[in-house]
């Protein structure tokens, strides 16, 4: 099977998962709710009798059956929702990240001239290595730099080695709000599932957190070369990024269709940094999904 057509077991064997706790928590509760709904199904008459015995003034025969049936149905529905949430969290952490990395690579139409790439918030390197594989496929002498707030260099380089692209990859520790690179340095800048985490210490819906995220978008534009391409996949806040990119007069802004990731909406936004001063109008934003539906 080709690199782009892997199943999740192959991806997990290389990259693992950053957060096991949430899917396991959801899965345990789903199992508990499933068992509870099964108890209601198997011992329905006994449960109805118990309702009548314990609360005789409240539960008559017909109402006790209704209450037991309703409680069992809600319990079963809750179990289904919890199983779905656990599955989506697991899928989003592994298989979807790989799939979105391939889409982001495909959003850059010409890799033949790309020499320098930055991955902001590279984590364990799924997107980083997807870019490196593309550079290797092109026979490029280019390099991709992975930047992360945490010191993940060893684990990231290990995954690059397992993918056979270690010679294309380098890692740095740094703050995305103050990228340690000069202006107009990279041909391509990418980021996957990271920007929404910036500023969380201020609260996810505060003005301060939004300002921190906008600083990251501004830094991405600053280090991108004129004519360079930026591609960001993120959760929830993509409309903010689109508005900020308009303010910074970026060109060819495109927003992908909506994809459910980690139980919320996500989109890929791509853009090009103009090679000359250009004032953009709102009608120049190209959307693959209606703008008023990306919130």
N, C-alpha and C positions, 0 to 999 in steps of 0.2 A: 504493500500500500504506500502511495506517495506521501510526501510530507504534509501536503495540504489536505489529504484525505484520512488522516489518522482518526482512530477512535479515542475515547477519553482515557482508556487504560494506558495507552502509550504516552499520552500527554502527562497523566498523573505520575507515571513511573519516572519521568524526568523532572517535573516541576513541583509535584506535591501540591499541598494546599496551605495558604497563609492562615486561614481561619477554619479550624475544625469545629470549634465550640458551638457556633450558631446552628449549622445543619444537624449536629448531633442532638443539641437541645430540642430543636423542632421535631426531630425524628422520635426521640423518647416520648415527648408529649403526644405525638401522633399515635404511637403504639398504645399509650395509656388510654387515650380517647377511643381508639378502636376496640380495645378490650372492654371498655365500659359500655360501648354501644352493643357489643356482642352479648354482654350480660343482660342488657335490657331486652334483647331479642329472645334469648334462651329462657329467661326467667320473667317473662312479661307478666303472666298472671300472678305470680308470687309478689312482684313489685307493686302491682295494682292493689293486691290485698294488703300489703304493708302500708301503702299510702292511706288506705281506708282505716286501718287499725290505729295508726299513729295519729292521724288527723281526721277523726270521724266527723267533726263539725265542718270541715272544709271540703273533704273529698268524698263525694257520693260515688256510686258504682261507675256511672258513665264518665263523670269528670275525672275520676282516678285513672281510668283507661286513657282518656285524652291527655292528662298530665304526663303519664308514663310514656305514651307514644311520642308526645312532643319532645320530652327530655331526651329520649333515645335518638330521635331524628336529629336534634341539634348536636348531640354528642357525635353521631356518625358524620354529619356534615363538617363539624370541627376537625375530625380526624382526617377527612379528605383534604381540607384546606391546609392542614399542617403537613401532610405528606407532600402536597404540591409545593408548599413553601420550602420544605427541606430539599426537595428535588431541584427546585429552581436555584436555590443557594448553591447547591453542589454543582449543578450544571454551569452556573454563572462563573464559579471559581475556576473551572478547568476547561471544559469543552468550549463554552461560549467565548472565553478569553482568547482561545486559540483562533476560533472562527473570526472574531472581530479583528484580531491582529492581521489575518489574511486580507480582510476587507480594507483595512487601513493601508496595507502595503499596496493593494490594487488601486487605492485612491491617488497614488502618485503614478502618473501615466508614463513617465520616462525616467528610469533609473540609470540609464547608460552614462549620464553626465554627473551623477551624484557621487561626491567624494566624502562629504562630512554629514553625519546624521546625529541628532540628539534625541534620546528617549528620556523624557522627564517623568520621574517616578517609575523607574524600570522594574522594581520589585525583584522577582526571581527570574525575570528575563524572557517571558513569553514573546512580547512584542519586540524586544531588543533582538532576540535571536531570529525572529521572523524577518526582520529587516536585514540582519547579517546574512541570512540564507539567500535573500534576494540579491544582495551585493555579490555574493559568491556565484550565484547563478549567472549574473551579468558579466562575470570575470573581472569585476571592478577591483581597483586598488583602494577603494574607499574604506572608511571606518565608521562605526557607530559607537557613540558614547552613551553609556547608561548612567543616569544621575538619580540618586535616591537619598532621602533624609537619613535613613538608617544605614549602618555599615553592612551592606549585603554583598560586598564585593566577592568574597570567596564563594558563596553559594551561587551567585549569578555567573561567575566565570566557570564554575563547575558545570552548570547547565549548558553554557556555550560550548564547553569541551565535549559534552555528550552529544550535542547537535553537530559537532565537527566544524564550528565556525569561530573558535577561540581567537584565531588570528585577525578576525574582523571586529573584535569587541574589546572595549576598555570601559572601566567603571570609575565613577567619582562619587564621593559623598558631598552633598551640598543642599542648599535651601533653594527651592524653586522660585521663591519670591525675590531672590538675589542670585541669579545664575552666575556662576564663576567663569563666564566666557565673555569675550569682547563682542561688540555690535557686528552685525552682518557676517557671522562666522560659519553658520551651518546652511547647507543646501536644503535640508529637510529637518523639521522638528516634529516629533510625534509624542503622544502621551495617551495612556489607556487606563481609565478608571482611577485616576489619581487626583485631578484638580479639585474635585468636590470635597476631598479630605482636608484641603488647606484651609486654615482659619477655623477649624472645628472647636478650638479652645474658646472661641467667642460665642459659640452656639451656632448651629447650622443655618438658622433663618435670620440672623442678625445682620445689620448693615456692615458691621466690622468684618464679619466672615466674608460677606460678598466683596468687600473692598480688597481683602487678601486674595481671593480668587482672581479678581481683576488684575491684581499685580502680577500674578503668574501669567495670565494671558498677555499682559504687556511685555513681560520678560521673554516669552516665546517669540513675540514679534520682533523684539529688539535684537535677539541673537540670530534671527533668520536673515539670510542674505536677500538682497533685492532680487526678485524673481523666484525666490525659494518658496517651498510648499510646507504648510503646517497642517497636521491632521490630529484631531483630538477626539477620542471617544470618552464620554463621561456620562454621569447620572444626573438627572433632575435639572441641573443648572445650565444646560446648553443654551437656552434662550438668552441668558445673561452674556454668554460668550459671544453669541452672534451680534448682539447690540454693541459690545465692546469692540469687536472686530470692525464693525461699521464705523465706529468713532475713530478707530485707528486707520481708516481708509484702506482696508484690505480689499483685494479683488477676488472674484470667482468664489465667493462664499457659498458653500453647499452644505445642506443638512440632510442626513440620511433618513430613511424610514425609522419609525419607532421600534425599538427592541426592548423587551422586558428583561432586565438584569437585576439580580438581587432584589426582586419583587418591586422594582420601580422602573420608570421609563428611562431609556438611555438612547443617545443618538451619536453618530459620528458627524463632526463638523470639519470641513476642509476649506482651505483658503490659500491664496497666493499673495505674497508681499509684492506690491507694485515696484517696478524698476524705475519709475519716475513719479513725480508728484501728481496725484490724481484725486479729484473729489468724487466720492461715490454717492450715488443716489440710492434711496431705499429699493427702487425697482431693480437694482443690479444684484440683489441677493437671490441666488438660485436655490430653490428648495426641492428636494425629492419627496417631501412631505409637507403638508400645509403648515405654514408657520404658526397659525393659531391653534394647531393641534399638537405642538411639540412640548407643551407645558405638562 
